[in-house]
């Protein structure tokens, strides 16, 4: 699976941003999809995930502000981010896994300014 994430950018605190990840190369609908992020000097951390059946999971600090969704027909997963805060600043990575195989996309930078 090849993953291409896009949609990052600069946004003011309180604003919104939508990240998208386009997948190619395999049976997308079987894969669990997720978003991770990594801030400078920090380890990469889980943000949100969506299973093949549509079950969603979120990091506590983003729950209620971020929404992950998938469109199997478009082989795409999105992360809608609202009420962004400075702590959301990071490089966001798209991730996919299935039966022990995992894949990472290149990150997209999200910068939240005050």
Secondary structure, DSSP 8 states (H G I E B T S, - for coil): -EEEEE--EEEETT--EEEEEEEESS-GGGSEEEEEEE-TTS--EEEEEE-TT--EEE-GGGBTTEEEEEETTTTEEEEEE-S--GGG-EEEEEEEEETTEEEE---EEEEEE-
